[in-house]
Amino acid sequence: MHVELFGKTALVTGGANGIGRAAALLLRDCGASVTIGDLPAENPAAAARDMGFAGVPLDVTSVESIESALDAALDPEIVIINAGVARFARLLDTTDADWDLTLRVNLTGAFHTLRAAARRMAARSGGSIVLTASTNSFDGESDLTAYNSTKAGLMGLLHTAANELGPYGIRVNAVCPGLIRTRLTQFGFDDPNFLKPYFQNIPLGRGGSPDEVAKAIVFLASDAASFITGAHLFVDGGQMAAKFGVWNDNMGEFDGQRWIRKPV
């Protein structure tokens, strides 16, 4: 995939790993001048050097840190709001601390990043913001009460921001990934007993890669999506279209990583 982003500046939060890293690389390959922001523990400067662009420490729970990252990225025309955390626990076992942290990062952090970026974009009448939401914005997957709540909240932020910021020439969209292979989900990909029933409900029969999500992000960020705002794009192999499941042992075989259709 290639879109022209030459002359554009971009900031990717949570950009040192996973989906954020893939998005930053593709933005760079399309010609943008990219800065990644991530927690100091992720060593974003070193990660960025390895990838050929700039990296700055960024804690999205701090408004000052967000403003500093935006300054370092030279008031970017493209902002990818990707930083996030997930804490696994049943609803009855979710602690106040885990709830508060997840909201501070995933929802309040996204709000503060979007507001700060949009204020700068409004002053020059243009820009593009892409949120990393989730299929969990729309369902209630077990053990992820706080995460699901924040990702659902991003839909309200998305719709309101698109409505209010459109007159300033600012587009706001979201990607909603399904199960994507990252370091946070690798434990699931390492367990065929988990994957087989999970992927039964995905028409394409497999999980996704960060690169596949990055392509959707860069499309939405680019002028190729110039008349798209307030939209969410599922990148889930069809999971949200398959209410009652797709695959079974009669029609396919599971090879440990994906379902493969048997010859007719």
C-alpha positions as CSV (number, residue, x, y, z in Angstrom):
1,M,0.0,0.0,0.0
2,H,1.3,3.5,-0.8
3,V,-0.3,6.9,-0.3
4,E,1.5,10.2,-0.6
5,L,2.3,11.8,2.7
6,F,5.3,13.8,1.7
7,G,5.6,17.1,3.6
8,K,3.3,15.8,6.4
9,T,4.3,15.6,10.0
10,A,2.8,12.8,12.2
11,L,2.8,11.8,15.9
12,V,2.0,8.2,16.9
13,T,1.3,7.6,20.6
14,G,2.2,4.2,21.9
15,G,4.5,4.0,18.9
16,A,7.4,1.9,20.2
17,N,5.7,-1.5,19.7
18,G,2.8,-3.4,18.1
19,I,0.2,-1.5,16.1
20,G,1.7,1.9,16.8
21,R,5.1,0.8,15.6
22,A,3.6,-0.6,12.4
23,A,1.6,2.5,11.8
24,A,4.7,4.7,12.3
25,L,6.7,2.6,9.8
26,L,4.1,2.8,7.2
27,L,3.6,6.6,7.7
28,R,7.3,6.9,7.2
29,D,7.3,4.8,4.1
30,C,4.6,7.0,2.7
31,G,6.8,10.1,3.1
32,A,5.6,11.6,6.4
33,S,8.0,13.0,9.0
34,V,7.2,10.8,12.0
35,T,7.6,11.1,15.7
36,I,6.7,8.3,18.1
37,G,5.8,8.9,21.7
38,D,5.8,6.2,24.4
39,L,6.6,5.7,28.0
40,P,10.2,6.1,29.1
41,A,10.3,2.4,30.0
42,E,9.8,1.6,26.3
43,N,12.8,3.7,25.4
44,P,11.1,5.5,22.4
45,A,14.2,7.3,21.4
46,A,16.1,4.1,20.8
47,A,13.2,2.4,19.2
48,A,12.8,5.4,16.8
49,R,16.5,5.4,15.9
50,D,16.1,1.8,14.9
51,M,13.2,2.7,12.6
52,G,14.7,5.9,11.2
53,F,12.6,8.6,12.8
54,A,12.2,10.6,16.1
55,G,11.1,9.3,19.4
56,V,10.1,11.2,22.6
57,P,8.9,10.1,26.1
58,L,5.2,10.4,26.4
59,D,2.8,9.6,29.2
60,V,-0.7,10.3,28.0
61,T,-1.9,10.6,31.6
62,S,0.0,13.9,31.7
63,V,-1.3,16.9,29.8
64,E,2.2,18.5,30.0
65,S,3.8,15.4,28.5
66,I,1.2,15.4,25.6
67,E,1.9,19.0,24.8
68,S,5.7,18.4,24.9
69,A,5.3,15.5,22.5
70,L,3.2,17.7,20.1
71,D,5.9,20.4,20.3
72,A,8.6,17.8,19.4
73,A,6.5,16.6,16.5
74,L,6.3,20.1,15.2
75,D,2.5,20.5,15.6
76,P,1.7,17.4,13.5
77,E,-0.9,17.3,10.8
78,I,-1.6,13.7,11.5
79,V,-2.0,12.3,15.0
80,I,-2.5,8.6,15.7
81,I,-3.9,8.1,19.2
82,N,-2.8,4.5,19.9
83,A,-1.5,4.4,23.5
84,G,-3.4,1.9,25.6
85,V,-3.4,-0.7,28.4
86,A,-5.4,-3.8,29.2
87,R,-5.9,-5.4,32.6
88,F,-7.5,-8.9,32.6
89,A,-9.9,-9.5,35.4
90,R,-13.5,-10.7,35.9
91,L,-15.9,-7.8,36.7
92,L,-16.2,-8.8,40.3
93,D,-12.4,-8.9,40.7
94,T,-11.6,-5.7,38.9
95,T,-9.8,-3.4,41.4
96,D,-10.3,0.3,41.6
97,A,-6.6,0.8,40.8
98,D,-6.9,-1.2,37.5
99,W,-10.1,0.5,36.6
100,D,-8.7,4.0,37.2
101,L,-5.4,3.3,35.4
102,T,-7.3,1.9,32.3
103,L,-9.6,4.9,32.1
104,R,-6.7,7.4,32.6
105,V,-4.7,5.9,29.7
106,N,-7.3,4.6,27.2
107,L,-10.0,7.2,27.5
108,T,-8.9,10.3,29.4
109,G,-5.5,10.1,27.8
110,A,-7.1,9.8,24.3
111,F,-9.3,12.8,25.1
112,H,-6.4,14.9,26.3
113,T,-4.3,14.0,23.2
114,L,-7.2,14.6,20.8
115,R,-8.1,18.0,22.4
116,A,-4.5,19.2,22.4
117,A,-3.9,18.1,18.9
118,A,-7.2,19.5,17.6
119,R,-6.5,22.9,19.2
120,R,-3.3,23.2,17.1
121,M,-5.0,21.8,14.0
122,A,-7.9,24.2,14.3
123,A,-5.5,27.2,14.3
124,R,-4.3,26.2,10.8
125,S,-7.7,24.8,9.6
126,G,-6.8,21.2,8.9
127,G,-5.6,17.9,10.2
128,S,-6.4,14.2,10.6
129,I,-6.7,12.2,13.8
130,V,-7.1,8.4,14.0
131,L,-8.1,6.6,17.2
132,T,-7.2,3.0,17.9
133,A,-10.4,1.6,19.3
134,S,-11.4,-2.1,19.2
135,T,-14.0,-4.7,18.4
136,N,-14.4,-4.5,22.2
137,S,-15.9,-1.0,21.6
138,F,-19.0,-3.0,20.7
139,D,-19.0,-6.2,22.7
140,G,-18.5,-7.4,26.2
141,E,-15.6,-9.8,26.1
142,S,-15.2,-11.5,29.5
143,D,-12.3,-10.4,31.8
144,L,-12.0,-7.0,30.2
145,T,-14.5,-4.8,32.0
146,A,-12.3,-1.7,32.2
147,Y,-10.8,-2.1,28.8
148,N,-14.2,-2.7,27.1
149,S,-15.6,0.4,28.9
150,T,-12.8,2.6,27.6
151,K,-13.0,1.4,24.1
152,A,-16.8,1.9,24.0
153,G,-16.2,5.4,25.3
154,L,-13.9,6.1,22.4
155,M,-16.9,5.9,20.1
156,G,-18.6,8.8,21.9
157,L,-15.3,10.8,21.7
158,L,-15.0,9.9,18.0
159,H,-18.5,10.9,17.0
160,T,-18.5,14.2,19.0
161,A,-15.1,15.2,17.8
162,A,-15.9,14.5,14.1
163,N,-19.1,16.6,14.5
164,E,-17.4,19.6,16.2
165,L,-14.1,19.6,14.4
166,G,-15.3,19.1,10.8
167,P,-15.9,22.8,10.3
168,Y,-12.2,23.3,11.1
169,G,-11.2,20.9,8.4
170,I,-10.2,18.3,10.9
171,R,-11.1,14.7,10.2
172,V,-11.4,12.2,13.1
173,N,-11.8,8.4,12.5
174,A,-11.1,5.2,14.3
175,V,-9.8,1.7,13.5
176,C,-11.4,-1.2,15.5
177,P,-8.9,-4.1,15.4
178,G,-9.9,-7.7,16.4
179,L,-7.3,-10.1,17.7
180,I,-4.0,-8.9,16.4
181,R,-0.6,-10.6,17.1
182,T,1.3,-8.2,19.4
183,R,3.4,-8.8,22.5
184,L,0.2,-8.2,24.6
185,T,-1.7,-11.0,22.8
186,Q,1.2,-13.4,22.0
187,F,0.1,-15.6,24.9
188,G,-3.1,-16.3,23.0
189,F,-1.4,-17.0,19.7
190,D,0.9,-19.5,21.6
191,D,-2.2,-21.6,22.7
192,P,-3.9,-23.5,19.8
193,N,-6.6,-24.7,22.3
194,F,-7.5,-21.0,22.7
195,L,-7.2,-20.1,19.0
196,K,-9.2,-22.9,17.5
197,P,-12.6,-21.9,19.1
198,Y,-11.8,-18.2,18.9
199,F,-11.1,-18.3,15.2
200,Q,-14.2,-20.4,14.6
201,N,-16.0,-17.1,14.8
202,I,-13.8,-15.2,12.3
203,P,-14.8,-15.7,8.6
204,L,-11.2,-15.3,7.5
205,G,-10.3,-18.0,10.0
206,R,-7.2,-16.3,11.6
207,G,-5.9,-13.4,13.6
208,G,-4.4,-10.3,12.2
209,S,-1.0,-8.6,12.0
210,P,-0.1,-5.1,13.1
211,D,0.8,-4.3,9.5
212,E,-2.8,-5.0,8.5
213,V,-4.1,-2.5,11.0
214,A,-1.5,0.0,10.0
215,K,-2.8,0.0,6.4
216,A,-6.2,1.0,7.7
217,I,-4.8,3.7,9.9
218,V,-2.7,5.2,7.2
219,F,-5.6,5.2,4.8
220,L,-7.9,7.0,7.2
221,A,-5.1,9.5,8.0
222,S,-4.4,10.3,4.4
223,D,-6.1,12.3,1.8
224,A,-7.3,9.1,0.2
225,A,-10.0,9.3,2.9
226,S,-10.6,13.0,2.4
227,F,-14.5,12.7,2.7
228,I,-14.4,10.3,5.6
229,T,-14.9,11.5,9.2
230,G,-16.6,10.1,12.2
231,A,-16.2,6.6,10.8
232,H,-14.9,3.4,12.5
233,L,-13.3,0.7,10.4
234,F,-13.3,-2.9,11.6
235,V,-10.0,-4.7,11.0
236,D,-11.1,-8.0,12.4
237,G,-11.3,-10.6,9.6
238,G,-15.1,-10.3,9.7
239,Q,-15.5,-11.2,13.3
240,M,-18.1,-8.6,14.0
241,A,-20.2,-9.8,11.1
242,A,-20.3,-13.4,12.3
243,K,-22.7,-13.6,15.2
244,F,-23.1,-17.4,15.3
245,G,-19.7,-18.6,14.2
246,V,-18.4,-19.7,10.8
247,W,-16.0,-22.6,11.0
248,N,-16.4,-26.2,12.1
249,D,-14.5,-29.5,11.7
250,N,-16.7,-30.6,8.9
251,M,-15.9,-27.7,6.6
252,G,-12.3,-27.0,7.7
253,E,-9.1,-28.0,9.5
254,F,-7.3,-26.0,12.1
255,D,-3.5,-26.0,11.7
256,G,-2.7,-24.5,15.0
257,Q,-2.8,-20.9,13.8
258,R,-5.7,-20.6,11.3
259,W,-8.7,-22.5,9.8
260,I,-8.2,-23.8,6.3
261,R,-11.2,-24.9,4.2
262,K,-11.3,-28.5,3.1
263,P,-11.4,-29.2,-0.6
264,V,-14.9,-29.6,-1.9
